[in-house]
Structure formats: structure tokens, C-alpha cells
Amino acid sequence: MEYTYEYFKEIADFLKTKVDYTPEIAIILGSCLGPFAEQIENPVVVDYKDIPNFLVSTVPSHAGKMIFGTVCGRKVVCMSGRFHTYEGYSYEQLVLPIRVFKLLGVKATILTNAAGAVNTSYRPGDVMIISDHIKFNGDSPLRGKNIPEFGSRFFDISRMYTPELRKLALECAEGSGLTVHEGVYFFFTGPQFETPAEIRAARILGGDAVGMSTVTEALTAAHCDMPLLGLSVMTNMAAGVLDRPLTSEEVDETAKVISIKFSEYVKRIIQQM
Ligand code: HPA
């Protein structure tokens, strides 16, 4: 299957018929961070399954809904539920959300995710503003024929997580009631959690948190010159940090506990953007 410019345009053209405004900011909600979607005013909800050429969320904690609306007076589009390579999607398919946002006219994207804390000074419930990432696993989502309407064949990724948005997110942390760090996100493909040895290696290599998402979207954003903010919620200490097995229930439980405060924090950032 070849993903052409027209393929993405068909999706965006369909979505443009759903609202009569251009969303300024896009948000992709990670595992169990869905409650943010309830904060969107005047929501127009589109099921992924009803969007031509779109993908579907197969993870139970991902709703699979695209929501247009207003947050703090700003026009937004929010994806409640994202796509991961561990669901069986190819890396090339994972460019889809960001390219659709670009074609919708979105000016900046916020990516959120649930992550394991590699940095032992972090605690479950802390937030990490992603300063950079390490991706040694899997292909690039930009592999294959380049689509020049989106960007160049070779492109810079040294400012992928937009410095000005990182600074703003740090400023908004004050008074949020959250402990907010800045750090490096280390990508693993999943769906298995990592081995303790992989986590030790990630730490030595400079990783502060681990997760199974986000990097493909970040690379796609860099390719099409989309300003980007990445926020990780530490839902657990990474494998081997504590002397007990890791469970998805632990991840879900922390995400649930933090989701209200985290939603308020994201809203505050959107207001200031
Ligand atoms: N590893 C990978 N992905 C995750 C983790 C983790 O420990 N926690 C939440 N998502």
C-alpha cells in the first residue's frame, strides 16, 4: 500500500466537513489520559471507524474518537486514542494523525503518553516534559517514498520538541500541584514491558522515561515542520526499579488518579499557547 498525498487529503477533506473552523491546536491523548476529552466544550465527535482511510484503536483504554471543540477559548482537535506499532500497524501508517492535523491547518500539536520512570528520582504521578527522545528500535515512519508536500527527504530533528513550548510548559507547571521534570523519552516497541537489563541500558544511555508511543508522531511533526510539545505521565517505575512485576493495572490506576490534575495542566498550557 502506498500512502500518497491524496490519501491523507481525503481524510482531512472529510473532517473539514464536520466543523466550520480551523483548529489551532491538536492534542493526542495517551493511555488512560482520556478524561481530558470531557473538558472540551461544544464537542463535535467523529468515530475513527467513520473516517475514510483512517485507522482504528485496538487498545481498550483508547476511545478511538476525534473530537473538535474549544478549550479555554482555543479551537482544538483532540484524538482520544492513538495508534501504536505493537497493534500491528506499520511504521509508515503511523504518520497519519500528524499529517491529517497539518492538512486541517493545525498550528501546534501536544502529544501525551503514559510512561515508565527510568530516572530513579522520578515518582509515579510525576510529569515529564519531553526534551528529546532516543529511538533505537524499529523503522522510521518517514521511510519509503517521500511526499514533498509535507517535507524534505532528509530533515533536521534537533529541535523536534519545540524549545519555546517546553519553556511554556515548565512555566505552567508552577502552581499545578504536579511535579514536572524535563527529560529524555526512550522508545521501546512493546507490547511487552521492558526487561530490567533494557531499563538499565536506557538509563546509562540517557533515558529518563520509557514508553511505546509518541516518537513516530514526533518524527512526522518534525518532517512537516509542526511545532510540538510532548508530555509523559509517569504511571510506574520502569521494570526492575522496584522488586515486583509490572502490570497494566498499575499503569491504568496511576493514570486514573493523575488524570484530573493533568487535564488542568494541559488546559493551562493551551490557554497560554
Ligand atoms: N514501559 C513502556 N511503556 C509504558 C510503561 C513502561 O514501563 N508504563 C506505561 N507505558
Residues whose N, C-alpha, C, O or C-beta is under 5 A from the ligand:
A	BS01	HPA	A114 A115 G116 F193 V210 G211 M212 T235 A238 A239 V251
